[in-house]
Amino acid sequence: MISKDAFQKELDLIIANAIREDVGDGDHSSLACIPDSATGKAKLLVKDEGIIAGIEFAKQVFAYVDEGLEVETLIEDGSQVQHGDIAFYVSGSSQSILKAERLVLNAMQRMSAIATKTTFFVKLLEGTGTKILDTRKTTPGIRALEKWAVKIGGGENHRFALYDMIMLKDNHIDFAGGITQAIKKTQDYLKETGRDLKIIVEARDLNEIKEILRSDGVYRILIDNFNYEDTRTAVNLIGEKCLTESSGGINEETIRQYAECGVDYISSGALTHSVYNMDLSLKAV
């Protein structure tokens, strides 16, 4: 999985690129009417309800824009919030607060929506032993934020990208000439390149489950688009040989039934690709 240092580098890139995109050669609205010496204070106002996320990221944004900005945190990431709550105060240069405002709000609104949806799914799985996973179905350029939000909401991160885990899906298998060939070629590749990456293999039916099980070294089997009965059968076939993951069109109405089939994980792209932003505002005090 991606290291903490690599993850932080992703966050640093997001902040630098977002400020470049938004500020360009200057925030001329602020420069035109607010003196350089002006100071002020603003509050992050919640105008919705759900799970707040992105407060720690906001601190990084403020520090990047102006190390002199001070943040007083009232509510921590992962907390349940409601309309009227104040998550934090930020004080210092008025120009700096305004320069950071839009990136802070854009990030926190989306992160909070993802954390809220993840928490909802986590509660649906309570008592089953099954964990919810995100996917790579994220917004290009801000994957680190969206996967961070999933963790804040109580979910688990799947692989971060193409480089930190091997995932042999239907196209890989078909292009490689079959499941056994794909697994063998992958293991040879990892040995030749000296890489230590976990291998996940997708199965489209029970016959493919059986074929995967004839190979050693598979970390997890992706039970893709199976019905409940076949999922239970697949879990029984796999036993303790490797971990199991269900995916494919699973939603809030079906997730509990799939979990009760005994899978270790359920992955859902809906955690990140189908959310409505939480309503937040940064208001001068």
N, C-alpha and C positions, 0 to 999 in steps of 0.2 A: 504494500500500500504506500501511498505518497507520504513522505516524511513531514514533520512539523516545519522544518526549514524550507522545504520545497513548497509547502502550502502557504507559508508566509510570503514567499517570493511571488506566488500567484496573487495574493492580496495586494502586495506592493505595486505590481503591474496594473492591477485593476484601478487602484487609486490614481496612479500617475496618468494612465491613459484617459480616465474619466475626467480628471481636472483639465488635462490638455484639450479634450474634446469640448468641454463646457466653458472654459475660461478663455482659451486662445491667448490673444495678446493683452487681455485685460477685461475685468468686469466693468465696463464703461458706464453702466447704469449707476453703480456704486461710486466709481471714481468721479463721476460728474457732480454728485450732490452730497457726498459724505466726506468730510475731511479725513486725512490720513490719521490724525490724532484722536478721532472719535472712538469712544468705547461704548459697549452696550452689553445687554444680557438677553438671552432668548430661552424659551422653554420648548421642549418636545412634547406637544400635546396630542394625546390619543383621542381620536374621534370615532372609534370603532370598538369592537371587542374581539378577544382572541389571545394568542400567545405572542408576546413581543420578542423580536429578534433583531440583531444588528446594532445593539448599543455599543458593544465592544468594537465593532467595525467603525461606528461613528467616531469613537475616540481616536482611532487611527487616522481617519480622514481629517479631523480637526487638527491633529498634531502635524500631519503632512502640510496642511495649508498654513498653519501658524503655530509654532511650538508654544507661543504665549497664551493660547486659548486654554481656559480652564473649564473642565466638565465636572459638575456635581451630579452623581448618579443617584436617582431615587428608586428606580426599579431595575432589576437585573434581567439579562437575557433569559428567556424560558419562563418568565412569569406570566400568569393570567392577568390581562388588563381589560379595562372597560372604558367607555366614553367618559372623558373628563380627567382621566389620569394624566399625570405629568411624569414622563420617564426620566428626564434629566434637564438640567440647566446648563447652558454654555455661556461663558462671559469672556470679554476681551475686546479686541479690535472689531468694530462694527463691520468694516470692509471684509475682514477675514471670515466672520460668521456668515455673511451673505455669500461669499465665494464658495463656502463649503455646503451651504444649505441644500441645494438641489441634489447633489450626490448623496448626502446623508439621507434625505427623504426617499429618493428613488430606491436606494439599497434597503433601507429599513422597511419600507412598505412591502416590497416583494419578499424579503426574508421573513417578515412577520406572517405574511400569507402562507408561505411554505411551512413555517414552523407550526402554524395553527392547523393546517391540513394534516401534517404529519402526526401531530398529537391526537387528532381525531381518529386516524387509522390505528395508532398505537392502542388507543382505548378499545377499539373494536377487537383487537387481538388479545386483550387481557385474559390471562388464565390458560392460554393455549400453548405457550412456550415458543411460539413462532415470532420471528422478528421481521420488521418491515425494512426493506432496502430501497434506496433511490436507484436511478439509472443514469446513463449519459444523455438522456433527453432533457438537456438543460439549455439555457439561453447562451449562445456563443459569447465568450469573453468574460462571463461572470459565473462560471461553473463553481468556483471556490465559494462564492457567497451562497449559492443555492444549496450546495452540499453542507455547508456550515449550518445553514438554517434547518436542514433535515436533522442534523445532530442535536441542535437546540430543541427541536420538537420531540426528541426522544427516539428518532429512527436511527438506522445504521447506514453507513456509506458503503455502496458497492465500489467497484474499482473507480478510480478518479478519471482515468483516461485509457488510451490504448496501450500505454507503456508500462503500467504497474500491475497488470494481471493478464493472463491469457484467457480468452473467451472464444471457444470454437463454436460458432453458430452455424445455421443451416448453409449459408453461402460458403463459409470456409470448408465445411465438410464436403459439399458438392464439388467445389473446385479442387479439393485435395484428393478426390476419388473415393470418399467414404469415411466413416467414423474412425475405424481402426487405423487407416492410413494417416488421417489428420492427427490423431493422437501420437502415433509413432514419429511422424515428421516433426511435430512440435517438441517432443521430448529430445529428439536428436538435435534440433535447433538450440534448445536451451543448454544442452550439454556442450555443444560446439562454441557457443557464445559466452558460456560461463554465467548465464543469468539464472537467478533463483526466483521464478515466478510461479504462482499457483495457477492451476489449469481448471477451468470450468468448461464443461461440454454440454451443449444443448441436445435434448432428445425430442423428437417429434411424435414418437409412438413407443409402445412397450417393447417392440423388437429392437429399437435403437437403445433403449435402456439396457436391455440384455447385452447388446454388443459393447456398449461402453463399459459395462461391468467386467468384461473379459480382459480389459486393459488395467494395469496398475498405475498409480500416480495421479489419478484424477481427484482433485480437491472437492469439487461440487458438481452435481448434475442439475442442469436447468430443465425442469419439467415444463415444457412450453405448450400452452394451449390444450392441456388435457382436461377432460371432464373430471368430476369428483371421484367416480368409481375407478377410473384408470390412474388417477393421482394416488389414491390409496394403494392400489396394486403396485405402482412404481415405488412408493415409499417402502413397502414390504419387501420388494425385490432388492432394493438398495441396502436396506438394513443399516449396519454400522460401517459399511465399506467407505462411504463418503457422505458429505453433507448434501442436503436437498434444497432446491429452490423452485417455487412455482412462479410463473409469470404468464402474461398474455391476456389482456382484456379483463383483468381482475379489478373489481370496483368495490365500493362500500357495501353493496348488497350481497356480494359473493365472497368477500375476503375471509369472513369468519368460517365459512364452510370449507374453503381450501385449507385454512390453518388447521381445522379439525381433522384433516386427512393425515396430519402428522409431519408436514414439511418443516424444515428448520427456518427457512426464509421465504418471504414473498416479496418480489420486486415490483414496483409500480412507478411508471413514468409520470403518472398523474400527480405525484407529489410536487413535481417541479414544472410540468408543462401546462397544467390546467388549474391555475389559482387566480383569485381576485385580490388585488392589492389591499392591504389594510389602510384605512384612512388615517393619516398622520399629518401634523402640521408643525412647523417651527415658527413660533410667534415671539416677537419682541415683547419683553416684559417692561 
